[in-house]
Structure formats: structure tokens, C-alpha cells
């Protein structure tokens, strides 16, 4: 269990480590600033959600967010700047369908992010407070530009005079699959033993027929509803009464009389049918 846990963890963490140390330019977003917080459900105005923070980024070149896979839901990101070591967060809201809002905001794409430690949540709240006044000025400038150009132009990189006053981070996308690994890792870490350990770990031979299987079974229609005595299995009879060949009959017998069975063979040998 310990080896499996460590190997699987390294599969997840190793890729993340590489993405942090040598990120691809397309995975790095500059001048990310935390501009608000919300508990409102992003897709249901009447619903509630866990506390998340609104983060606005400098835009890359024009992006079709409906096709682009950047900043995916549940993706793991790292925030860093000259004063802050790496801080992990996850993407909680990714909305691309609302013109002028969220990922299509003219001031730069906005995502909802969650922090997973109390100290980081408190720090994000302080960031919101520090950025509040300068963000109000920035958003007014964005609104003026949108009105003057009928929404056809967007703010580019954050202007230097505002950049100096915002508290900003570089955001690096490090994983879009970590939260698929997480429940497996947590389960492995909490498991005291492996289910079916006799068969899977110690590779002991199958014992007697499992208690949950009756001695006599009737096969389904695809096997001509043949009745079988699992303790007196006849491959000759099975080949004569069904469409199975002897190899398939042996595989079926193994599956019906074992707690764990591995059936293998090249394409077209009837694995799926059995």
C-alpha cells in the first residue's frame, strides 16, 4: 500500500513540480490580482457556494474560451511573486458564455479560485482589501473603453501606473488532473489492508467455490440457458451445448468459480462475450 501510494503520488506531484520549475509560456498568466470574494453560486443566482475569490488576469492574445482548455474547472494553479512563495489554489468557477463577464471580461479574464488553507484564505481577504480602491479605478477605465468602442476593444496588459499599486501574482497552471488523483491517494493513505489481498497481493491459488455462488447456475440466453454444475464442470458438454470453444469454456469456469479472475487474449478471441 505504501509503495502504491508513493508511486501514484509521484505521478501526480512530479508533473506538477516540472510545470512549476519550467512552465510553458502558455500556462503562465501575468499580473493576476484578487479583486473580490463571493459565496454566490456562479451558475445559479439563488444558490450558494463555498467561499471563493475573484481573480483577474492579464489577457493572452485573443482566445476562444469555448474551445480553449486553459484554466479548466478543478485545475490546480500556483500563485507567486517576489514577496510570496508558491501558494496553491484550485479553479472553482470557469464561465465562458457571458459576453463582457468572467473569461470574456474586457479588462482581462476572471476566474473563481478556492484556497485550501485558512492562512491562505485570510491572506486573500487582505489582498481584496488592498486592491479595492485601485481596482475600482481600473474597472471604471475598462467601462469607459467598452462604451467608447461598443465593447470591441479590450484592455491589454495592466498599465504600469496601475500595476505598481495592485498586489499582483504570476499564476501558473500546474495540473488539470490533481483532483482526480486526490480521492485515490486519500483512500490509499487511510486503508489498513487491501481488499482481496490473498488473491491480489499474496497471489494465493483460488480456494473452494466462493460462498456467494450456488453450486448450480443457469447461464443466460447468449449461452443457450445451459445449466452448469460448478463443481463438476465439463468443457466437452459446454462446447457441445453453447457457441464457446474449449478455451472460452475454461475462462468462463474460472470466472464463475473464483473471487478474482484475469481473462486475457488477443483481439477477436471472445473476451467481451465471455
HELIX and SHEET records of a PDB file:
HELIX    1   1 UNK A    2  UNK A   21  1                                  20    
HELIX    2   2 UNK A   25  UNK A   27  5                                   3    
HELIX    3   3 UNK A  102  UNK A  104  5                                   3    
HELIX    4   4 UNK A  118  UNK A  148  1                                  31    
HELIX    5   5 UNK A  160  UNK A  163  1                                   4    
HELIX    6   6 UNK A  178  UNK A  190  1                                  13    
HELIX    7   7 UNK A  197  UNK A  200  1                                   4    
HELIX    8   8 UNK A  221  UNK A  223  5                                   3    
HELIX    9   9 UNK A  235  UNK A  241  1                                   7    
HELIX   10  10 UNK A  246  UNK A  257  1                                  12    
SHEET    1   A 7 UNK A  28  UNK A  40  0                                        
SHEET    2   A 7 UNK A  48  UNK A  56 -1                                        
SHEET    3   A 7 UNK A 110  UNK A 114 -1                                        
SHEET    4   A 7 UNK A  84  UNK A  93 -1                                        
SHEET    5   A 7 UNK A  76  UNK A  81 -1                                        
SHEET    6   A 7 UNK A 169  UNK A 175 -1                                        
SHEET    7   A 7 UNK A  28  UNK A  40 -1                                        
SHEET    1   B 2 UNK A 216  UNK A 218  0                                        
SHEET    2   B 2 UNK A 227  UNK A 229 -1                                        
END                                                                             
